[in-house]
Amino acid sequence: MISRILAADLPAHVGRTVRIAGWLHRRRELKSVSFLVVRDRSGLAQVVLREPVHLAEETVVEVTGTVAANPQAPGGAELADPVIDVLSTPVEPPPFDLYRPVVSGTLPTVLDHAPVALRHPLLRAPFEIAAAGVAGFRAALDGLGFVETSTPKIVASATESGANVFGIDYFGRPAFLAQSPQFFKQALVGVFERVYEVGPVFRAEPHDTARHLAQYTSLDAELGFVRDHRDVMAVLTRALGGMHAAVAERAGAAVALLGIEVPKVPEEIPAIDFAEAQELLARHTEEDPRGEPDLAPAHERWLGEWALREHGSEFLFVTGYPMVKRPFYTHPDPAAPERSRSFDLLFRGLELVTGGQRLHLHADYLAALTARGEDPAAYEGYLAAFAHGMPPHGGFAIGLERWTSRLTGAANVRQTTLFPRDLHRLSP
């Protein structure tokens, strides 16, 4: 039995008989010779035949043959004298030609036919980059002593007061799809000190934009015994560094195919205070955002350009956001209680990460909830952890699809989302 090898490994087997398997990517017939291009997970392999073979593109085949060197073939080698076994045949053509170097289908066409459309190398590449990023995130935090956790996605109360949630019927009782693992990961700081999770989160916010989804993948981390939010920023910097290094190491072919550059994460990402950022914007743009509790998308873009120009960095921390725009569990600045010990991380002019230090004293939670008109009784299960002693802690969350879209230059986050769920889409 001849073991299967991948298309990318053909050049290492010149002169040997091998077996490859994959999809018929392209068929070309010349006067005296025919070529089949077979696609597998590693790339493309060329098969040379003396007789024409009438197989439809996307037919699944096994091919056994002798490897011959050919500089004009993909990778510099091809299969000659082949024996072709058909494993399955398509019953209908793909929605557009998958062999063409560019994608001719529109985004709705791609999303409607995702199971086959994503076979196109250009459409598959962002997800190879995303997978490498997740591996780098895990490796970086594992190296810092974090424990990976998996927490429930069905919860009894909303994670963030005021945010929209998806309600469900849980055996006759009202419940919700989790907006984040925030409550669980904070409680688990009291168990493991340092935790992280990679999992889905749900936001019932009726946004119909190129950057919002109703479900996305969140890379969450929480760590105990922090001095303030700057300790959290340092860990986030390490995590992002691991993600970008892993992309360069594990997804180099996808990066090259997309023609993108993976920026190196600085050892120390530049930071600017929220009030200072507003002063800059007031002096150098046509708008005066001073007094506003948040940054508008146009302001984030301007600050991203400023960070690249002044610091040579595609990343920028903005710290000290007003408490009025932060969740109730955010720790205020003791020197200025109207300001928070929190941050946003901008990447190429778009908010990518939100994080900061959390409250850790039980009495502070009761006061914070009461001040916002919330009933502490509704958060009884959450507050129980803080009744038994919790260290100062903080954390962050990275939206995987948004990170991938910024890294690859995608115009729409749905281009970097497998089977996206948004205001209009519930299938496939």
N, C-alpha and C positions, 0 to 999 in steps of 0.2 A: 504494500500500500504506500503510495507516494504521498508524503505529507504536504498539506497546503502551505504555500508561502504567499506573502503579500506582494502586490504590484511594485511597491517601492524597493523590495529586496531583489528584484530580478537581476540587476547588474552584478550582484555578488554570486550569481549561479551560472555564469556564461559557460556553455558547453554541457550543462547538466539537463536531465529531464526533470521537469517540475510540474506542479499542479497549482493553478490559481483559480479563484472563484469570485464572482461578483456580478455586476449588472452590465449589460451591453450598452455602453455609453454612446458609441457612434459606429456606424458602418459606412465604409467607403469602398466603392468598386471601381477599379481601373480596368484597362483593356486586358491585361494578362495576369493581374493579381488583385486580391481583395484584402482589405484590412478591417479588423474588428478592434475597437478600443474598449477594453473592459475596465470598469471602475469598481474599486473596493475601498475600504475605509482608509487606506494609505495613499491612494492616488490612482493613476491610470497605467494600464499596460497594453501594449500593441501586440496583436496576433496577426500573423501573415498566412494567407491561404491562397492556394492555386485555383481553387474553384469557388464561385460565389456561394454564399450562405444566406438564405432568405429568412432572417430573424428580425423581429421588431426590436427597436430600441427599448431598453429597460427589461428585456428578457434576462432572467437569472440563469447563469451558465457556470459550468466548471470546464476548464480548459487544461489539458495536459499536453505538453510539448517540450521542445528543446530550446534552451535560451541561447540566443545569438546576439552578438554585439551589433548595434546599429546607432550611430551618433544622432540620426534623425528621429529615432523613436523616443517616446517619453522615458526619461531616465537613462537613455543610452543603450537600452537592450529591448529585445522583443522575443516573442515565442514563435518558433517555426515548426512545421510538420505537426500541426495541432490535432488533437481529438477533442471534439466539443460535445459535452453532455448538457442538455437543457433541463434545468431544475424546475422552472416555472415560466409561463408566458403571460404577458399583460393582456387583459381583455379590452383595454382602451388606452389611447395615447395619453401622455402627460399634458397638462394644460398649456405648456409651452415647451420649446426645445431645451432639454437639459444639457445638451452638448455644446450649446453656443457659449462663448466666453462671457457674454453679458446676459443679465436677466431681462427677458423681454416682457414678462408678466407684470402687471400692476400689483401694488401692495394688497388690495383686496383679493386679487386672484391668488397670490401667494398664500394668504391666510386661509382662504376658502379651501385650498388644496394642499395644505401644509404637509401631510404625510408623504406626498410625492415631491412637492415643490422644494422641500428642504434638502432633497438629494443633490440639488445643484451645488457645486463646490463653493460658490460665492455665498449662497444662503446658509450653508452649513457652517462656514468658517467662524462666524461670530459665536456660535455655541461651543465650538472647540476652545475658543478663547475664554468664554465664560467658565467652562469646566476647569481649565487651567487656573483661572483666578480663584475659584473656590478651593482648589487643592492648595494653592499658595496661602490663602487665608487660614485654612486649617493648619498647615505646617507652621506658619508664623506663630499662631497662638498656642499650638501644642508646645512649641519651643519656649514659650513664656510661661508654661505651667498651667495653662487653661484646661478645663475639662469640657468636652463636647456634651451637650444635653439635647433632649428632644422633649418639648412640652406640649400640652394640649392645645388644639386649635378650636375647641368648643369651650366657651367660657360663660360664666353666669352674669358678668357685668362688662360694660365697655371699659377698654383700657385707658382711653383718654377722654375726659369729660368734654362733651360738646361735639365730638367727632361722629360722623355717620357710621353706623355699623349694620351688618347684615344679621337680621333676626331669624332664628330658626325655631322649630317646634322640637323640643328635646323631651320626648316621652310625655307630652302634655304640659311641659313647663317651658317658659320662655328662656331662650339662650341666644348666644351670639357667636359669630365667627370672629376669632381673635384678630384685633388690629395689629398686635405685636406680642412678642413673648415677654414684654416689659415686666409685668408683675411677677412672673415665674422666675425670670433670670435674677431679679433683685432678691427674691426669697432664697435662691440657690447660692447667692454670695455667702449667706449664713451657713451654707453646707460645705461648699468647695472653695470659697474665696474668689476663684476666677472661673467663669463659665462662658461658653459661646454656643451659638445655635445657628444652623443653616436651615431655613424652612419657609413655608408660605405664610403670608399675612394678607388680610382682606380689608379693603377700604371701600365703603359704600358711598363714595363721594362722586356726584354726577358730573365729573369733569370730562369733557370731550376734547382733549388736547393731544399733542404728539408726545407728551412726557408723562401722562397719567395712566394708571391701570387700576382695575378693581381687585386684582390679585397679582402679587409679585413675590419674588424671593428675597428674603431679608437675611443679611449676614449680621447677626447681633453678637455683642460681647458686653460683659459686665465684670468689673473687678473691684475687690474690696481693699480697704486700707489705703485709700488715695488721700493725698493732701488737698487737692482741689482738681478742677477740670483739666489742668495742664498735664497731670499724670495720665488721664484718659487720652488726651491728644497725642501723647508720646506713644502709647500702645497702638492707637489708630495708625500712626505713621509707620510703625513696624508692620502692621497687618497689610497696609497698602503696598509697602515695599515688597513684602512676600508675594502679594498677588501679581505685581508687575514683573517681578523676577521669574515667577512660575510661568507667566505667559511667554516671556522671551525664551525660556528653557523648554517648555512642553508644547507650545503652540506656534513655533516659529514658521511652519509651513502656512498656517492660516494667516498669520501676520503678513507674510510675504505676498500671499495671494490677494489680500485686501489692499496691499500697498500702504500700510499705515505705520506710524511710529509709536512705539510704546515708551512713554517718557519715564525716566528714572525718578523715583520718588526721593526728594531731598532728605538727608538725615534729619534736618529740622525744617519743617514747612513754615514759611513766613506767616505771621499772624498780625491782624489789625483789630483794634477795639471797634465795636459797633458804632460808638459815637464818633470816633476818628474817621471811620469809613463814611459816615454821613457828612462830616465836614468836607472830606475830599470830594464827594459827589456834589455838594453844594457849590464848591469853588470851581469845579471843572466840567460840570454838565449844565444843561439848561433847566434842570429841575432842582428844587431844594427839598430833600427828603427829611430834613431835620424835624424831629417831633413824631415821625412815623415809627410804629413799633416793629417794622420788618423791612426787608429789602425787596424791591420789585425785581422781576427778572432782568429788566434792562440795567438796573444797578449792579446786579450780580455779574452780568456780562462785562460792564465797564471795569469793575474791580478785578475780574479775571485778566483783562488786558493790562491793567495797571500792575498786577503782580508779575506778569510775564515781562513787562517792560522794566520794572524797577528791581525785581528780585530774580529774574530768569526762571521763575517757577510757574508751572501750570496749575499748581495747587495753592490755595490760600485759606487760612483759618480766619473766620470772623468770630470774635468772642464778645461776651458781655451783652447779649440780647436782653431787651426789657422783659421782666418777669411776666408782664401781661400777655405775651405771646408764647410763653413756654408752658408745658404741662404742669399740673399741680405738684408733682413729685420733684420738680427741679429745685436745686439748692440756690437760694439767693446769695448775693455777695454781701458778707457781713458788714463791709464798709459802706455799701450803698444798696440797701435792701430792694430798691426798685430795679436793680440790675441782677442778672442771673450769672451763675457760674456754668455757663453753657457755651456751645459753639456750633457753628455750621462750617463744614468744609466745602469750599467751592473747587470744582475741577473743570477747567476750561470754561469758566464763566457760568457754571450751573451748580446749584446746591446739590451735593452728592450725599453728604452725611450730616446727621444731626446727633449731638451727644452732649454730655456734660456730667456734672456731679449731681447726685440725687440727695434728697433729704434722707436722714437715717435715724432720727429720733422720733419715737412714737408721738410725743406731744406736738412736734412740729407738723406731723401729718394731720392731726386733728385740727390744728389751727389753720393750716393751709386749705383743707377741704371746707371748713366752716366759712373762711373768708371768701371762698368762691361760690358759696351758696349750695354746697354739696352736703349730703347727709353722710357722715362717716359710717353709719350703719350699713350703707350699701357697699362698703369696701371692707367689711369685717374680716373676710378671709385674707385679703391682701395685708391689712394692718396687723394681723396676728403675728407675722414674722417680726415686725418691728417692736412688738411688745416683749420680745425675748432677747433683745440686745443685738444690734446690727452695727457693723463698722462703717465709717465713712466710705462711700463707694460711688461709682459712676460707670457710664458705659456709652455705647454708640450703636448705630445701625446703618448698614450700607445697603442700598437697593441694588441687587445684582444686575438687573436688566438696565437700570439707568447707568451704572458704571460701565457696562459693556457698550452701551450706545455711545457714551462719551468717548470711550477709548477707540471705538471703530469708526466714529464719525457718522453714525447712522442718523438720518433725519427724523426718524420716528422710533420710539422705544419698542413698538411692536415688531420692528425688524430684528430685535434682539430678545424676543420673548417667544418661547415655545407655546403654541396654542394660546394666545393672549385672551384674557377676559377683561372686557371694558364695558362702557355704557351700552354698547350695541351688540357685542359678540359673546355668544355662549357656546359656540361650536366652531370647528370640530374640537 
